[in-house]
């Protein structure tokens, strides 16, 4: 009898335990319990930022691989990361115009993408499926990407993890790169759990559109090619003749008038070669309810999407453009924090620039947010602007270059509401307090410089000299200090916070005459596109 009672008690206890486990499993997120999968091992390994990591690539026929890098085709290799060996992984070159720009520098220092699961499903580096190795092109400081991602991440933005890696190939030194977490499945699980939403990389560039960070599984590259007739590859792009394209009217200039007219000439040149054509969906502008009106978004989806997903996103874009229901269709805090950092570092090779790309759009249940990507041309490097005073004082309330704010709906909603403007300014104040009152940003720059300097000095493939690197760091540090001083003045009302105000009265602007922007690296270095050989031809006022 007592044995029977004990069995009943054991069964009752087991049943209660099962019920408790099921309750915890179903309500873990509400109870603050984080799934193990959301804390991947790679975060504390390769992306530990207090050291320069080591990656060795072992590959037969490396020279042949380099000779065909512009094909962006995967080859098998072995990768050794800090002593951990991974056989039979895939590697290819990555980038848009940077693929052809590398050749212009006269070396083979391409950016690479490594897919651990390309040949063997479920293979990963401690949970990481895709790894990007950025070659730090046009960045003499070696830290524009790194610094921006660190700022984004620490300021509460869902940004990719990154760290420095020194690469060797078949036992020989190759160079110092920035390792960046691929914004794909592992990234989504780390930030949003297993029940993540949809990810898009809107892009209308004819050169490698949608392939800067890897293709969507099952989507063939030829589907993306030919979006702009006669512009199907970097090689085709390099052969284009601007005069002929304009005469045939293949690439009509956009009707929008740049708010900052100083950059109008450059915008028109980009239009001539097709980079800006038909890109309203990349700007997240609502056109109509037809799926076909948003090819640059849906063709560049990084997750599998259905018609229902498309319908939901279009509805969100419609409300966004009509400035309706913002609190439900925008992750307000996340997006404002994103634009605070983004507008501080002045990356015009982006959503706020002429070419309108280099960002990810995340959507879950109709709610939108931005994920940062590709900042090697930040701090004014994209425009190759020689007037540092203009960049240092670039107005935070009209931060778009090559268009009006209302042509960037994901930004416009902030300035259509006084309360959101106050949030935006408050977060800017928070940023300045956190990173400049106690010199935290300067300390980060200095500690990073100390860590990577020996590796830069011995880097055999670097795009700049070691002396240029040191000069670039010094310029970057001074630029950030003056930029912070100007923004502080803009927040206090001492300096105009919009273009119109600065054009009317420039007497209060912070003087940047001693700053040489190109010392930090710029797009003009190695940029040899037809018609753009001499960037000075398209400088403001020329």
Secondary structure, 3 states (H helix, E strand, C coil): CHHHHHHHHHHHHHHHHHHHHHHHHHHCCCCCCCCHHHCCHHHHCCCCCCCCEEEEEECCCHHHHHHCHHHCCCEEEEEEECCEEEEEEEEEEECCCHHHHHHHHCCCCCEEEEECCCCCCCCCECCECEEEEECCCCCCCCCHHHHHHHHHHHCCCCCCCEEEEEEEECCEEEEEEEEEECCCHHHHHHHHCCCCCEEECCCCCCCCCCCCCCCCCCCCHHHCCCCCCCCCCHHHHHHCCHHHHHHCCCCCCCCCCCCCHHHHHHHHHHHHCCCCCCCCCCCCCCCCCCHHHHHHHHCCECCCCCHHHHHHHHHHHHHHHCCCCHHHHECHHHHHHHHHHHHHHCCCCCCCCCCCCCEEEEEECCEEEEEECCCCCCCCCCCCCCCHHHHHCCCCCCCCCCCCHHHCHHHHHHHCCHHHHHHHHHHHHHHHHHHHCCCHHHHHHHHHHHHHHHHHHHCCCCCCCHHHHHHHHHHHHHHHHHHHHHHHHHHHCCCCCCHHHHHHCCCCCCCCCCCCHHHHCCCCCCCCCCCCCCHHHHCCCC
